[in-house]
């Protein structure tokens, strides 16, 4: 048996870890319900995010992430529940609420007939009241986001990484209080991803409340102060990454090779002795089995001669665990 470093070494904490470092609640969504196509795709979800905080919204495809985001920034109207942006009710005060939020969608939605700078100008002019000193703010964003060399070019000439920078810049040109980032680094190379990460950190440092969705687990761990995991339209777990992993996955993961003699016997033993507590997942030639401390103790005693590895859980294990859960509806 071999072991790997504990989870505190695997997941570096985000910059803000205690409530006293954070600002007021800027996003408050309570009891959200939405039906689409006759199906209840959002079922009582709530979100709360403070200024200077990044909330990572995670879940497998179909969990309800995108619909929840669209409810929160007003693209869809909830069947039940309430949403407040910077203290403004999205239904009763839609103009004030939308003025306080910014959205960076997964898809690029530029007007390629305008230059990079002109895209920011048009976005800024959309809001009422119009942002003060708009021209100065645009120049500052072009500089901060590394877009100044391309300011007079069409967005279609930009690389993928710089297009994402422009999307984020456009989302914050009016100085919103809450920013939604939907898969902001999908398809980017590692260098471009890191550049976007730095921009996200800068938004948090400016006191904005940031809601981030991503399928890159290292990204979620690095950027998020808290995670909220959705599954089947409900909140499955929420809190710091360590507590979420403990709630959904367990404290340990046992990794066994399919080629190792005794692995199949161990899997049968787990199914019989730990039913419902451990959901083995096969990843290529290995089996990954999440176990709590008591389950690991029993496993070690039962298979003293078996070769295996014990490691802490990761957010990838979280997705594997969620994939194995049956929709109760």
C-alpha positions in Angstrom: 0.0 0.0 0.0 1.2 3.5 -0.8 -0.1 6.9 0.3 -0.1 10.3 -1.3 -0.1 13.8 0.4 -3.3 14.9 2.2 -6.0 17.0 0.7 -4.7 20.2 2.3 -1.6 19.9 0.1 -3.6 19.1 -3.0 -6.0 22.0 -2.8 -4.5 25.4 -2.2 -7.0 27.6 -0.3 -8.4 30.6 -2.1 -7.4 34.1 -1.0 -10.5 34.6 1.2 -11.3 31.9 3.8 -13.2 33.7 6.5 -16.4 35.7 6.5 -14.8 38.7 8.2 -12.8 39.4 5.0 -15.8 39.5 2.8 -18.3 42.3 2.0 -22.0 42.4 2.0 -24.2 39.7 0.4 -24.4 40.8 -3.3 -26.2 37.8 -4.7 -29.1 36.2 -2.8 -31.2 33.6 -4.6 -33.7 31.6 -2.5 -35.9 28.6 -3.4 -35.4 28.7 -7.1 -37.7 26.4 -9.1 -37.9 26.1 -12.9 -39.7 23.7 -15.2 -38.6 23.3 -18.8 -40.1 20.9 -21.3 -42.4 19.5 -18.6 -39.4 18.6 -16.3 -38.4 20.3 -13.0 -34.8 21.2 -13.9 -34.2 23.5 -10.9 -35.7 22.3 -7.7 -35.4 24.6 -4.7 -31.8 25.8 -5.4 -30.4 28.8 -3.3 -27.2 30.8 -3.8 -25.6 33.4 -1.6 -22.4 35.2 -2.6 -20.7 38.1 -0.8 -18.5 40.8 -2.2 -14.9 39.7 -2.7 -15.9 36.0 -2.9 -15.8 33.5 -5.7 -18.5 30.7 -5.7 -17.7 27.7 -7.8 -20.9 26.2 -9.2 -20.2 22.6 -10.1 -22.2 19.6 -11.3 -22.3 17.1 -14.2 -24.1 17.9 -17.4 -27.8 18.2 -16.8 -27.4 19.1 -13.1 -29.1 22.5 -13.6 -26.1 24.8 -13.6 -26.8 26.7 -16.7 -30.5 27.1 -16.0 -29.7 28.4 -12.5 -27.3 31.0 -13.9 -29.9 32.1 -16.5 -32.4 32.6 -13.7 -29.9 34.6 -11.6 -29.0 37.0 -14.4 -32.6 37.4 -15.6 -32.5 35.5 -18.9 -35.2 33.1 -17.5 -37.9 33.9 -15.0 -38.2 31.5 -12.1 -41.5 29.6 -11.5 -40.8 30.0 -7.8 -38.3 31.8 -5.6 -36.6 35.1 -5.4 -33.4 36.7 -6.6 -31.7 39.9 -5.3 -28.7 41.5 -6.9 -26.9 44.0 -4.7 -30.1 44.4 -2.7 -32.4 44.9 -5.8 -35.1 42.3 -6.4 -34.7 41.1 -10.0 -38.4 40.9 -10.6 -39.5 44.1 -8.9 -36.5 46.2 -9.8 -35.2 44.6 -13.0 -33.3 47.7 -14.3 -31.4 48.3 -11.0 -30.7 44.6 -10.6 -29.3 44.2 -14.1 -27.3 47.4 -13.8 -25.5 45.7 -10.9 -24.6 42.4 -12.7 -22.3 41.4 -15.5 -22.4 38.2 -17.6 -19.6 36.4 -19.5 -21.3 33.6 -21.4 -19.5 30.5 -22.6 -19.9 31.5 -26.2 -18.3 34.6 -27.7 -20.9 37.2 -28.7 -19.0 40.1 -30.2 -19.9 42.4 -33.0 -17.1 41.8 -35.4 -18.0 45.0 -37.3 -16.7 46.9 -34.3 -13.1 47.0 -33.0 -12.2 45.7 -29.6 -12.4 49.2 -28.1 -15.7 49.9 -29.8 -17.2 46.6 -28.5 -16.5 47.9 -25.0 -17.9 51.3 -25.8 -21.2 49.8 -27.1 -21.5 47.6 -24.0 -20.9 50.5 -21.7 -23.5 52.7 -23.4 -26.1 50.0 -23.0 -26.5 50.6 -19.2 -28.6 53.3 -17.6 -27.4 55.4 -15.9 -24.4 55.3 -18.2 -21.2 54.6 -16.3 -19.3 57.8 -15.4 -15.9 58.3 -17.1 -16.7 55.5 -19.5 -13.8 56.3 -21.9 -11.3 56.3 -19.0 -12.6 53.0 -17.7 -12.4 51.4 -21.1 -8.8 52.5 -21.5 -8.0 51.1 -18.0 -9.6 47.8 -18.9 -7.8 47.5 -22.2 -4.5 48.0 -20.3 -5.3 45.7 -17.4 -6.6 42.9 -19.6 -3.6 43.2 -22.0 -5.9 44.2 -24.9 -4.3 47.6 -25.7 -2.2 46.3 -28.6 -5.4 45.0 -30.2 -7.8 47.8 -29.3 -8.3 48.9 -32.9 -8.6 45.4 -34.4 -11.7 43.3 -35.0 -12.3 40.7 -32.3 -12.2 38.0 -34.9 -8.4 38.6 -35.2 -7.8 37.7 -31.6 -6.7 34.4 -30.3 -9.0 32.3 -28.1 -7.4 33.5 -24.9 -7.7 37.2 -25.8 -11.3 36.7 -26.9 -12.1 35.4 -23.4 -10.3 38.4 -21.9 -12.5 40.7 -24.1 -15.6 38.9 -23.0 -14.8 39.4 -19.3 -13.8 43.0 -19.9 -17.1 43.6 -21.6 -18.9 42.0 -18.7 -17.4 44.4 -16.2 -17.1 47.6 -18.2 -20.0 49.1 -16.2 -18.5 48.2 -12.8 -21.1 45.6 -11.8 -21.3 44.2 -8.2 -21.9 40.6 -9.3 -20.2 38.8 -12.2 -21.3 35.5 -13.7 -18.5 33.6 -15.5 -19.8 30.5 -17.4 -17.0 28.2 -18.5 -14.6 31.2 -19.0 -11.5 29.1 -20.0 -13.0 26.3 -22.1 -10.7 25.4 -25.0 -7.9 27.6 -23.9 -4.2 26.5 -23.7 -2.6 26.4 -20.2 -0.9 29.8 -20.5 -4.2 31.5 -21.6 -6.1 29.8 -18.8 -3.6 31.1 -16.2 -4.1 34.6 -17.6 -7.8 34.4 -17.2 -7.4 33.0 -13.6 -5.4 36.2 -12.8 -8.3 38.3 -14.2 -10.8 36.4 -12.0 -8.6 37.1 -9.0 -8.5 40.8 -9.8 -12.3 40.9 -9.9 -12.5 39.4 -6.5 -9.8 41.8 -5.2 -12.1 44.7 -6.5 -14.8 43.5 -4.2 -17.1 41.9 -6.8 -19.1 38.7 -6.1 -18.1 36.1 -8.7 -20.1 33.0 -9.7 -17.9 30.6 -11.7 -18.9 27.5 -13.6 -16.2 25.2 -14.9 -15.5 21.6 -15.7 -11.8 22.1 -15.0 -11.4 20.8 -11.4 -8.0 22.4 -10.8 -9.6 25.7 -11.9 -12.5 25.3 -9.4 -10.1 24.4 -6.6 -7.7 27.3 -7.3 -10.3 30.1 -7.8 -13.2 29.3 -5.6 -13.7 30.3 -1.9 -16.6 28.0 -1.7 -18.2 25.3 -3.9 -21.8 24.6 -4.5 -22.5 21.2 -6.1 -25.7 20.6 -8.1 -27.1 17.3 -9.0 -30.5 16.5 -10.5 -31.6 20.1 -10.1 -30.9 20.2 -6.3 -28.0 21.4 -4.1 -26.0 18.2 -3.4 -23.3 19.8 -1.3 -21.9 23.2 -0.5 -19.0 24.7 1.4 -15.2 24.7 1.2 -13.7 22.1 -1.2 -12.5 19.8 1.6 -15.9 19.6 3.3 -17.7 19.1 -0.1 -15.4 16.2 -0.9 -15.9 14.7 2.5 -19.7 15.0 2.2 -20.0 13.5 -1.3 -16.9 11.3 -1.8 -15.4 10.4 1.5 -12.1 10.8 3.3 -10.0 8.4 1.2 -9.8 6.9 -2.3 -8.4 3.4 -2.8 -6.9 2.9 -6.3 -6.5 -0.7 -7.5 -5.2 -2.0 -10.8 -7.6 -4.2 -12.8 -4.6 -6.5 -13.5 -3.7 -7.0 -9.9 -4.7 -10.4 -8.6 -7.3 -10.1 -5.9 -8.8 -6.8 -7.3 -12.0 -8.5 -8.4 -12.4 -10.3 -5.0 -11.9 -6.9 -3.3 -14.6 -5.3 -5.5 -17.0 -8.1 -4.6 -16.2 -7.7 -0.9 -16.8 -3.9 -1.1 -20.2 -4.5 -2.8 -21.2 -7.0 -0.1 -19.7 -5.4 3.0 -20.0 -1.7 2.2 -23.2 -1.5 0.1 -24.3 2.0 -0.7 -21.2 3.6 1.0 -18.6 3.0 -1.8 -19.2 3.3 -5.5 -16.2 2.0 -7.4 -15.5 3.8 -10.6 -13.2 2.4 -13.4 -10.8 4.9 -14.9 -8.8 3.2 -17.7 -7.1 0.2 -16.1 -7.7 1.2 -12.5 -10.6 1.0 -10.0 -11.1 4.1 -7.8 -13.0 3.3 -4.6 -14.0 6.2 -2.2 -14.1 5.1 1.5 -14.6 6.8 4.8 -12.2 6.1 7.7 -14.1 3.2 9.1 -14.5 1.6 5.6 -10.8 2.0 4.9 -9.9 0.3 8.2 -12.1 -2.7 7.4 -10.7 -2.9 3.9 -7.1 -2.8 5.0 -7.8 -5.6 7.6 -9.5 -7.7 5.0 -6.9 -7.3 2.2 -3.5 -7.1 3.9 -1.7 -8.7 0.9 -3.4 -6.7 -1.9 -1.3 -4.1 -3.7 -3.2 -0.7 -3.8 -2.8 3.0 -3.3 -4.6 5.2 -0.8 -4.9 8.9 -1.7 -7.1 11.8 -0.7 -10.1 12.6 -2.8 -10.1 15.2 -5.6 -12.8 17.1 -7.4 -12.4 14.6 -10.3 -13.5 11.9 -7.8 -16.5 14.1 -7.0 -17.7 14.1 -10.6 -17.2 10.3 -10.8 -19.3 9.9 -7.6 -22.0 12.1 -9.0 -22.1 10.2 -12.2 -22.9 7.1 -10.3 -25.9 8.5 -8.5 -29.3 7.7 -9.8 -31.8 10.5 -10.4 -34.5 9.9 -7.8 -37.2 11.6 -9.8 
